Amino acid sequence: MSDLWDTLGSLTMPVTLVRGMARGSVVDDEDVRELLSRLPGATVVRVEGAGHSVQGDQPVVLAEILDELTT
């Protein structure tokens, strides 16, 4: 897994993590801390009522988030 973190840490473009907050989500608080330690400028958007599949659990909310990121 460290190779993935190293690759992520070398990115130079803006990074946004859309994190489903429902129980059983794959991303946990430790992952978010690691992301922000490697990319302090990254943004984390938390989506309540969504698990790993934010697009399946909260599609309208995800569309709103993506719209905000692109305007």
PDB file of N, CA, C and O in Angstrom, chain B, residues numbered from 101:
ATOM      1  N   MET B 101       0.823  -1.202   0.000  1.00  0.00           N
ATOM      2  CA  MET B 101       0.000   0.000   0.000  1.00  0.00           C
ATOM      3  C   MET B 101       0.858   1.254   0.000  1.00  0.00           C
ATOM      4  O   MET B 101       0.409   2.291  -0.488  1.00  0.00           O
ATOM      5  N   SER B 102       2.071   1.200   0.526  1.00  0.00           N
ATOM      6  CA  SER B 102       2.894   2.403   0.596  1.00  0.00           C
ATOM      7  C   SER B 102       3.210   2.947  -0.793  1.00  0.00           C
ATOM      8  O   SER B 102       3.352   4.159  -0.954  1.00  0.00           O
ATOM      9  N   ASP B 103       3.322   2.084  -1.796  1.00  0.00           N
ATOM     10  CA  ASP B 103       3.564   2.575  -3.151  1.00  0.00           C
ATOM     11  C   ASP B 103       2.408   3.448  -3.630  1.00  0.00           C
ATOM     12  O   ASP B 103       2.628   4.460  -4.297  1.00  0.00           O
ATOM     13  N   LEU B 104       1.179   3.061  -3.293  1.00  0.00           N
ATOM     14  CA  LEU B 104       0.025   3.874  -3.674  1.00  0.00           C
ATOM     15  C   LEU B 104       0.049   5.229  -2.971  1.00  0.00           C
ATOM     16  O   LEU B 104      -0.241   6.258  -3.580  1.00  0.00           O
ATOM     17  N   TRP B 105       0.393   5.219  -1.697  1.00  0.00           N
ATOM     18  CA  TRP B 105       0.485   6.483  -0.967  1.00  0.00           C
ATOM     19  C   TRP B 105       1.587   7.358  -1.553  1.00  0.00           C
ATOM     20  O   TRP B 105       1.411   8.570  -1.680  1.00  0.00           O
ATOM     21  N   ASP B 106       2.717   6.762  -1.909  1.00  0.00           N
ATOM     22  CA  ASP B 106       3.813   7.524  -2.506  1.00  0.00           C
ATOM     23  C   ASP B 106       3.369   8.155  -3.822  1.00  0.00           C
ATOM     24  O   ASP B 106       3.661   9.321  -4.090  1.00  0.00           O
ATOM     25  N   THR B 107       2.669   7.386  -4.629  1.00  0.00           N
ATOM     26  CA  THR B 107       2.167   7.905  -5.905  1.00  0.00           C
ATOM     27  C   THR B 107       1.186   9.039  -5.661  1.00  0.00           C
ATOM     28  O   THR B 107       1.265  10.082  -6.310  1.00  0.00           O
ATOM     29  N   LEU B 108       0.271   8.844  -4.738  1.00  0.00           N
ATOM     30  CA  LEU B 108      -0.700   9.886  -4.417  1.00  0.00           C
ATOM     31  C   LEU B 108       0.016  11.142  -3.929  1.00  0.00           C
ATOM     32  O   LEU B 108      -0.335  12.253  -4.325  1.00  0.00           O
ATOM     33  N   GLY B 109       1.002  10.969  -3.085  1.00  0.00           N
ATOM     34  CA  GLY B 109       1.736  12.109  -2.534  1.00  0.00           C
ATOM     35  C   GLY B 109       2.514  12.892  -3.563  1.00  0.00           C
ATOM     36  O   GLY B 109       2.892  14.035  -3.304  1.00  0.00           O
ATOM     37  N   SER B 110       2.764  12.315  -4.721  1.00  0.00           N
ATOM     38  CA  SER B 110       3.518  13.019  -5.763  1.00  0.00           C
ATOM     39  C   SER B 110       2.624  13.806  -6.715  1.00  0.00           C
ATOM     40  O   SER B 110       3.126  14.493  -7.605  1.00  0.00           O
ATOM     41  N   LEU B 111       1.311  13.717  -6.543  1.00  0.00           N
ATOM     42  CA  LEU B 111       0.404  14.438  -7.438  1.00  0.00           C
ATOM     43  C   LEU B 111       0.560  15.941  -7.252  1.00  0.00           C
ATOM     44  O   LEU B 111       0.786  16.426  -6.144  1.00  0.00           O
ATOM     45  N   THR B 112       0.437  16.659  -8.344  1.00  0.00           N
ATOM     46  CA  THR B 112       0.572  18.116  -8.283  1.00  0.00           C
ATOM     47  C   THR B 112      -0.738  18.836  -8.604  1.00  0.00           C
ATOM     48  O   THR B 112      -0.812  20.061  -8.504  1.00  0.00           O
ATOM     49  N   MET B 113      -1.758  18.092  -8.985  1.00  0.00           N
ATOM     50  CA  MET B 113      -3.050  18.712  -9.286  1.00  0.00           C
ATOM     51  C   MET B 113      -3.935  18.686  -8.045  1.00  0.00           C
ATOM     52  O   MET B 113      -3.652  17.962  -7.090  1.00  0.00           O
ATOM     53  N   PRO B 114      -5.007  19.477  -8.061  1.00  0.00           N
ATOM     54  CA  PRO B 114      -5.918  19.451  -6.918  1.00  0.00           C
ATOM     55  C   PRO B 114      -6.521  18.059  -6.736  1.00  0.00           C
ATOM     56  O   PRO B 114      -6.840  17.376  -7.710  1.00  0.00           O
ATOM     57  N   VAL B 115      -6.671  17.653  -5.486  1.00  0.00           N
ATOM     58  CA  VAL B 115      -7.226  16.330  -5.173  1.00  0.00           C
ATOM     59  C   VAL B 115      -8.387  16.515  -4.200  1.00  0.00           C
ATOM     60  O   VAL B 115      -8.269  17.213  -3.193  1.00  0.00           O
ATOM     61  N   THR B 116      -9.507  15.875  -4.522  1.00  0.00           N
ATOM     62  CA  THR B 116     -10.663  15.864  -3.635  1.00  0.00           C
ATOM     63  C   THR B 116     -11.065  14.424  -3.378  1.00  0.00           C
ATOM     64  O   THR B 116     -11.251  13.647  -4.314  1.00  0.00           O
ATOM     65  N   LEU B 117     -11.197  14.074  -2.119  1.00  0.00           N
ATOM     66  CA  LEU B 117     -11.702  12.772  -1.716  1.00  0.00           C
ATOM     67  C   LEU B 117     -13.158  12.947  -1.324  1.00  0.00           C
ATOM     68  O   LEU B 117     -13.475  13.721  -0.421  1.00  0.00           O
ATOM     69  N   VAL B 118     -14.041  12.231  -2.001  1.00  0.00           N
ATOM     70  CA  VAL B 118     -15.449  12.204  -1.622  1.00  0.00           C
ATOM     71  C   VAL B 118     -15.635  10.931  -0.807  1.00  0.00           C
ATOM     72  O   VAL B 118     -15.549   9.819  -1.328  1.00  0.00           O
ATOM     73  N   ARG B 119     -15.889  11.119   0.468  1.00  0.00           N
ATOM     74  CA  ARG B 119     -15.904   9.990   1.410  1.00  0.00           C
ATOM     75  C   ARG B 119     -17.308   9.692   1.914  1.00  0.00           C
ATOM     76  O   ARG B 119     -17.950  10.540   2.534  1.00  0.00           O
ATOM     77  N   GLY B 120     -17.775   8.487   1.645  1.00  0.00           N
ATOM     78  CA  GLY B 120     -19.024   8.029   2.232  1.00  0.00           C
ATOM     79  C   GLY B 120     -18.809   7.757   3.707  1.00  0.00           C
ATOM     80  O   GLY B 120     -17.822   7.132   4.096  1.00  0.00           O
ATOM     81  N   MET B 121     -19.728   8.224   4.519  1.00  0.00           N
ATOM     82  CA  MET B 121     -19.555   8.136   5.970  1.00  0.00           C
ATOM     83  C   MET B 121     -20.350   6.998   6.620  1.00  0.00           C
ATOM     84  O   MET B 121     -20.280   6.821   7.836  1.00  0.00           O
ATOM     85  N   ALA B 122     -21.097   6.234   5.837  1.00  0.00           N
ATOM     86  CA  ALA B 122     -21.874   5.137   6.412  1.00  0.00           C
ATOM     87  C   ALA B 122     -20.952   4.036   6.922  1.00  0.00           C
ATOM     88  O   ALA B 122     -19.821   3.880   6.463  1.00  0.00           O
ATOM     89  N   ARG B 123     -21.458   3.300   7.858  1.00  0.00           N
ATOM     90  CA  ARG B 123     -20.713   2.175   8.429  1.00  0.00           C
ATOM     91  C   ARG B 123     -20.306   1.209   7.317  1.00  0.00           C
ATOM     92  O   ARG B 123     -21.088   0.931   6.408  1.00  0.00           O
ATOM     93  N   GLY B 124     -19.093   0.710   7.397  1.00  0.00           N
ATOM     94  CA  GLY B 124     -18.617  -0.242   6.408  1.00  0.00           C
ATOM     95  C   GLY B 124     -17.916   0.397   5.228  1.00  0.00           C
ATOM     96  O   GLY B 124     -17.497  -0.302   4.305  1.00  0.00           O
ATOM     97  N   SER B 125     -17.781   1.709   5.242  1.00  0.00           N
ATOM     98  CA  SER B 125     -17.064   2.377   4.160  1.00  0.00           C
ATOM     99  C   SER B 125     -15.611   1.917   4.158  1.00  0.00           C
ATOM    100  O   SER B 125     -15.052   1.603   5.208  1.00  0.00           O
ATOM    101  N   VAL B 126     -15.017   1.879   3.000  1.00  0.00           N
ATOM    102  CA  VAL B 126     -13.645   1.384   2.857  1.00  0.00           C
ATOM    103  C   VAL B 126     -12.626   2.390   3.402  1.00  0.00           C
ATOM    104  O   VAL B 126     -11.592   1.993   3.938  1.00  0.00           O
ATOM    105  N   VAL B 127     -12.906   3.660   3.270  1.00  0.00           N
ATOM    106  CA  VAL B 127     -11.989   4.715   3.715  1.00  0.00           C
ATOM    107  C   VAL B 127     -12.289   5.040   5.179  1.00  0.00           C
ATOM    108  O   VAL B 127     -13.441   5.255   5.554  1.00  0.00           O
ATOM    109  N   ASP B 128     -11.240   5.072   5.997  1.00  0.00           N
ATOM    110  CA  ASP B 128     -11.447   5.391   7.405  1.00  0.00           C
ATOM    111  C   ASP B 128     -10.683   6.664   7.784  1.00  0.00           C
ATOM    112  O   ASP B 128     -10.005   7.266   6.950  1.00  0.00           O
ATOM    113  N   ASP B 129     -10.803   7.060   9.045  1.00  0.00           N
ATOM    114  CA  ASP B 129     -10.164   8.292   9.513  1.00  0.00           C
ATOM    115  C   ASP B 129      -8.645   8.252   9.325  1.00  0.00           C
ATOM    116  O   ASP B 129      -8.034   9.271   9.003  1.00  0.00           O
ATOM    117  N   GLU B 130      -8.045   7.097   9.522  1.00  0.00           N
ATOM    118  CA  GLU B 130      -6.599   6.969   9.338  1.00  0.00           C
ATOM    119  C   GLU B 130      -6.200   7.243   7.880  1.00  0.00           C
ATOM    120  O   GLU B 130      -5.176   7.875   7.617  1.00  0.00           O
ATOM    121  N   ASP B 131      -7.011   6.767   6.950  1.00  0.00           N
ATOM    122  CA  ASP B 131      -6.747   7.039   5.527  1.00  0.00           C
ATOM    123  C   ASP B 131      -6.811   8.540   5.239  1.00  0.00           C
ATOM    124  O   ASP B 131      -5.980   9.075   4.504  1.00  0.00           O
ATOM    125  N   VAL B 132      -7.790   9.203   5.817  1.00  0.00           N
ATOM    126  CA  VAL B 132      -7.933  10.645   5.609  1.00  0.00           C
ATOM    127  C   VAL B 132      -6.726  11.377   6.199  1.00  0.00           C
ATOM    128  O   VAL B 132      -6.192  12.294   5.575  1.00  0.00           O
ATOM    129  N   ARG B 133      -6.301  10.980   7.387  1.00  0.00           N
ATOM    130  CA  ARG B 133      -5.112  11.611   7.988  1.00  0.00           C
ATOM    131  C   ARG B 133      -3.886  11.415   7.101  1.00  0.00           C
ATOM    132  O   ARG B 133      -3.101  12.343   6.910  1.00  0.00           O
ATOM    133  N   GLU B 134      -3.721  10.202   6.557  1.00  0.00           N
ATOM    134  CA  GLU B 134      -2.575   9.921   5.688  1.00  0.00           C
ATOM    135  C   GLU B 134      -2.648  10.762   4.413  1.00  0.00           C
ATOM    136  O   GLU B 134      -1.644  11.323   3.975  1.00  0.00           O
ATOM    137  N   LEU B 135      -3.826  10.843   3.828  1.00  0.00           N
ATOM    138  CA  LEU B 135      -4.012  11.669   2.629  1.00  0.00           C
ATOM    139  C   LEU B 135      -3.600  13.108   2.911  1.00  0.00           C
ATOM    140  O   LEU B 135      -2.827  13.699   2.158  1.00  0.00           O
ATOM    141  N   LEU B 136      -4.117  13.664   3.995  1.00  0.00           N
ATOM    142  CA  LEU B 136      -3.843  15.073   4.294  1.00  0.00           C
ATOM    143  C   LEU B 136      -2.402  15.305   4.730  1.00  0.00           C
ATOM    144  O   LEU B 136      -1.889  16.414   4.577  1.00  0.00           O
ATOM    145  N   SER B 137      -1.742  14.292   5.264  1.00  0.00           N
ATOM    146  CA  SER B 137      -0.327  14.465   5.612  1.00  0.00           C
ATOM    147  C   SER B 137       0.528  14.491   4.341  1.00  0.00           C
ATOM    148  O   SER B 137       1.553  15.171   4.290  1.00  0.00           O
ATOM    149  N   ARG B 138       0.108  13.761   3.338  1.00  0.00           N
ATOM    150  CA  ARG B 138       0.871  13.721   2.085  1.00  0.00           C
ATOM    151  C   ARG B 138       0.469  14.825   1.122  1.00  0.00           C
ATOM    152  O   ARG B 138       1.282  15.292   0.324  1.00  0.00           O
ATOM    153  N   LEU B 139      -0.783  15.236   1.201  1.00  0.00           N
ATOM    154  CA  LEU B 139      -1.297  16.307   0.341  1.00  0.00           C
ATOM    155  C   LEU B 139      -2.083  17.285   1.205  1.00  0.00           C
ATOM    156  O   LEU B 139      -3.313  17.231   1.227  1.00  0.00           O
ATOM    157  N   PRO B 140      -1.403  18.168   1.910  1.00  0.00           N
ATOM    158  CA  PRO B 140      -2.094  19.080   2.826  1.00  0.00           C
ATOM    159  C   PRO B 140      -3.154  19.951   2.161  1.00  0.00           C
ATOM    160  O   PRO B 140      -4.076  20.424   2.826  1.00  0.00           O
ATOM    161  N   GLY B 141      -3.029  20.162   0.872  1.00  0.00           N
ATOM    162  CA  GLY B 141      -4.009  20.982   0.161  1.00  0.00           C
ATOM    163  C   GLY B 141      -5.211  20.212  -0.343  1.00  0.00           C
ATOM    164  O   GLY B 141      -6.105  20.795  -0.956  1.00  0.00           O
ATOM    165  N   ALA B 142      -5.247  18.917  -0.097  1.00  0.00           N
ATOM    166  CA  ALA B 142      -6.379  18.105  -0.560  1.00  0.00           C
ATOM    167  C   ALA B 142      -7.646  18.491   0.189  1.00  0.00           C
ATOM    168  O   ALA B 142      -7.606  18.995   1.312  1.00  0.00           O
ATOM    169  N   THR B 143      -8.754  18.241  -0.462  1.00  0.00           N
ATOM    170  CA  THR B 143     -10.059  18.508   0.130  1.00  0.00           C
ATOM    171  C   THR B 143     -10.746  17.180   0.402  1.00  0.00           C
ATOM    172  O   THR B 143     -10.667  16.252  -0.404  1.00  0.00           O
ATOM    173  N   VAL B 144     -11.418  17.096   1.540  1.00  0.00           N
ATOM    174  CA  VAL B 144     -12.196  15.907   1.872  1.00  0.00           C
ATOM    175  C   VAL B 144     -13.647  16.344   2.049  1.00  0.00           C
ATOM    176  O   VAL B 144     -13.956  17.200   2.878  1.00  0.00           O
ATOM    177  N   VAL B 145     -14.528  15.743   1.258  1.00  0.00           N
ATOM    178  CA  VAL B 145     -15.956  16.017   1.362  1.00  0.00           C
ATOM    179  C   VAL B 145     -16.619  14.766   1.921  1.00  0.00           C
ATOM    180  O   VAL B 145     -16.521  13.686   1.339  1.00  0.00           O
ATOM    181  N   ARG B 146     -17.284  14.920   3.037  1.00  0.00           N
ATOM    182  CA  ARG B 146     -17.937  13.790   3.694  1.00  0.00           C
ATOM    183  C   ARG B 146     -19.412  13.735   3.282  1.00  0.00           C
ATOM    184  O   ARG B 146     -20.114  14.746   3.305  1.00  0.00           O
ATOM    185  N   VAL B 147     -19.862  12.549   2.909  1.00  0.00           N
ATOM    186  CA  VAL B 147     -21.249  12.374   2.469  1.00  0.00           C
ATOM    187  C   VAL B 147     -21.952  11.419   3.435  1.00  0.00           C
ATOM    188  O   VAL B 147     -21.659  10.224   3.476  1.00  0.00           O
ATOM    189  N   GLU B 148     -22.872  11.967   4.199  1.00  0.00           N
ATOM    190  CA  GLU B 148     -23.655  11.146   5.119  1.00  0.00           C
ATOM    191  C   GLU B 148     -24.630  10.286   4.320  1.00  0.00           C
ATOM    192  O   GLU B 148     -25.098  10.690   3.255  1.00  0.00           O
ATOM    193  N   GLY B 149     -24.925   9.128   4.828  1.00  0.00           N
ATOM    194  CA  GLY B 149     -25.886   8.252   4.178  1.00  0.00           C
ATOM    195  C   GLY B 149     -25.340   7.542   2.953  1.00  0.00           C
ATOM    196  O   GLY B 149     -26.101   6.990   2.159  1.00  0.00           O
ATOM    197  N   ALA B 150     -24.031   7.555   2.800  1.00  0.00           N
ATOM    198  CA  ALA B 150     -23.394   6.853   1.685  1.00  0.00           C
ATOM    199  C   ALA B 150     -22.267   6.004   2.224  1.00  0.00           C
ATOM    200  O   ALA B 150     -21.548   6.404   3.139  1.00  0.00           O
ATOM    201  N   GLY B 151     -22.124   4.829   1.647  1.00  0.00           N
ATOM    202  CA  GLY B 151     -21.012   3.958   1.999  1.00  0.00           C
ATOM    203  C   GLY B 151     -19.916   4.092   0.972  1.00  0.00           C
ATOM    204  O   GLY B 151     -19.605   5.193   0.518  1.00  0.00           O
ATOM    205  N   HIS B 152     -19.332   2.970   0.607  1.00  0.00           N
ATOM    206  CA  HIS B 152     -18.248   2.977  -0.378  1.00  0.00           C
ATOM    207  C   HIS B 152     -18.725   3.486  -1.735  1.00  0.00           C
ATOM    208  O   HIS B 152     -17.958   4.124  -2.456  1.00  0.00           O
ATOM    209  N   SER B 153     -19.963   3.218  -2.089  1.00  0.00           N
ATOM    210  CA  SER B 153     -20.506   3.617  -3.388  1.00  0.00           C
ATOM    211  C   SER B 153     -21.315   4.901  -3.244  1.00  0.00           C
ATOM    212  O   SER B 153     -22.545   4.869  -3.222  1.00  0.00           O
ATOM    213  N   VAL B 154     -20.626   6.019  -3.147  1.00  0.00           N
ATOM    214  CA  VAL B 154     -21.325   7.303  -3.010  1.00  0.00           C
ATOM    215  C   VAL B 154     -22.239   7.522  -4.209  1.00  0.00           C
ATOM    216  O   VAL B 154     -23.359   8.008  -4.052  1.00  0.00           O
ATOM    217  N   GLN B 155     -21.776   7.172  -5.401  1.00  0.00           N
ATOM    218  CA  GLN B 155     -22.584   7.376  -6.601  1.00  0.00           C
ATOM    219  C   GLN B 155     -23.847   6.526  -6.584  1.00  0.00           C
ATOM    220  O   GLN B 155     -24.852   6.910  -7.182  1.00  0.00           O
ATOM    221  N   GLY B 156     -23.815   5.399  -5.922  1.00  0.00           N
ATOM    222  CA  GLY B 156     -24.997   4.553  -5.832  1.00  0.00           C
ATOM    223  C   GLY B 156     -25.905   4.920  -4.678  1.00  0.00           C
ATOM    224  O   GLY B 156     -27.126   4.794  -4.773  1.00  0.00           O
ATOM    225  N   ASP B 157     -25.302   5.378  -3.575  1.00  0.00           N
ATOM    226  CA  ASP B 157     -26.072   5.679  -2.368  1.00  0.00           C
ATOM    227  C   ASP B 157     -26.623   7.094  -2.334  1.00  0.00           C
ATOM    228  O   ASP B 157     -27.726   7.318  -1.834  1.00  0.00           O
ATOM    229  N   GLN B 158     -25.883   8.036  -2.851  1.00  0.00           N
ATOM    230  CA  GLN B 158     -26.277   9.455  -2.811  1.00  0.00           C
ATOM    231  C   GLN B 158     -25.921  10.130  -4.146  1.00  0.00           C
ATOM    232  O   GLN B 158     -25.109  11.055  -4.162  1.00  0.00           O
ATOM    233  N   PRO B 159     -26.517   9.682  -5.265  1.00  0.00           N
ATOM    234  CA  PRO B 159     -26.119  10.203  -6.573  1.00  0.00           C
ATOM    235  C   PRO B 159     -26.365  11.702  -6.758  1.00  0.00           C
ATOM    236  O   PRO B 159     -25.566  12.386  -7.396  1.00  0.00           O
ATOM    237  N   VAL B 160     -27.452  12.206  -6.211  1.00  0.00           N
ATOM    238  CA  VAL B 160     -27.739  13.636  -6.368  1.00  0.00           C
ATOM    239  C   VAL B 160     -26.723  14.465  -5.585  1.00  0.00           C
ATOM    240  O   VAL B 160     -26.244  15.488  -6.074  1.00  0.00           O
ATOM    241  N   VAL B 161     -26.402  14.031  -4.390  1.00  0.00           N
ATOM    242  CA  VAL B 161     -25.403  14.740  -3.577  1.00  0.00           C
ATOM    243  C   VAL B 161     -24.056  14.723  -4.284  1.00  0.00           C
ATOM    244  O   VAL B 161     -23.374  15.746  -4.333  1.00  0.00           O
ATOM    245  N   LEU B 162     -23.664  13.580  -4.832  1.00  0.00           N
ATOM    246  CA  LEU B 162     -22.398  13.502  -5.553  1.00  0.00           C
ATOM    247  C   LEU B 162     -22.407  14.430  -6.765  1.00  0.00           C
ATOM    248  O   LEU B 162     -21.416  15.111  -7.030  1.00  0.00           O
ATOM    249  N   ALA B 163     -23.507  14.461  -7.495  1.00  0.00           N
ATOM    250  CA  ALA B 163     -23.603  15.357  -8.658  1.00  0.00           C
ATOM    251  C   ALA B 163     -23.436  16.816  -8.237  1.00  0.00           C
ATOM    252  O   ALA B 163     -22.782  17.592  -8.934  1.00  0.00           O
ATOM    253  N   GLU B 164     -24.019  17.189  -7.109  1.00  0.00           N
ATOM    254  CA  GLU B 164     -23.872  18.556  -6.602  1.00  0.00           C
ATOM    255  C   GLU B 164     -22.416  18.853  -6.233  1.00  0.00           C
ATOM    256  O   GLU B 164     -21.904  19.936  -6.516  1.00  0.00           O
ATOM    257  N   ILE B 165     -21.764  17.890  -5.604  1.00  0.00           N
ATOM    258  CA  ILE B 165     -20.351  18.062  -5.230  1.00  0.00           C
ATOM    259  C   ILE B 165     -19.505  18.246  -6.482  1.00  0.00           C
ATOM    260  O   ILE B 165     -18.682  19.158  -6.550  1.00  0.00           O
ATOM    261  N   LEU B 166     -19.704  17.386  -7.467  1.00  0.00           N
ATOM    262  CA  LEU B 166     -18.922  17.479  -8.705  1.00  0.00           C
ATOM    263  C   LEU B 166     -19.209  18.765  -9.445  1.00  0.00           C
ATOM    264  O   LEU B 166     -18.302  19.358 -10.029  1.00  0.00           O
ATOM    265  N   ASP B 167     -20.455  19.208  -9.433  1.00  0.00           N
ATOM    266  CA  ASP B 167     -20.794  20.470 -10.072  1.00  0.00           C
ATOM    267  C   ASP B 167     -20.063  21.634  -9.409  1.00  0.00           C
ATOM    268  O   ASP B 167     -19.552  22.521 -10.092  1.00  0.00           O
ATOM    269  N   GLU B 168     -20.013  21.629  -8.083  1.00  0.00           N
ATOM    270  CA  GLU B 168     -19.291  22.684  -7.358  1.00  0.00           C
ATOM    271  C   GLU B 168     -17.798  22.670  -7.679  1.00  0.00           C
ATOM    272  O   GLU B 168     -17.164  23.722  -7.765  1.00  0.00           O
ATOM    273  N   LEU B 169     -17.248  21.480  -7.853  1.00  0.00           N
ATOM    274  CA  LEU B 169     -15.808  21.372  -8.145  1.00  0.00           C
ATOM    275  C   LEU B 169     -15.447  21.861  -9.547  1.00  0.00           C
ATOM    276  O   LEU B 169     -14.313  22.273  -9.795  1.00  0.00           O
ATOM    277  N   THR B 170     -16.408  21.815 -10.452  1.00  0.00           N
ATOM    278  CA  THR B 170     -16.111  22.159 -11.845  1.00  0.00           C
ATOM    279  C   THR B 170     -16.601  23.531 -12.249  1.00  0.00           C
ATOM    280  O   THR B 170     -16.436  23.925 -13.404  1.00  0.00           O
ATOM    281  N   THR B 171     -17.207  24.277 -11.317  1.00  0.00           N
ATOM    282  CA  THR B 171     -17.648  25.631 -11.666  1.00  0.00           C
ATOM    283  C   THR B 171     -16.874  26.678 -10.926  1.00  0.00           C
ATOM    284  O   THR B 171     -17.121  27.870 -11.105  1.00  0.00           O
TER     285      THR B 171
END
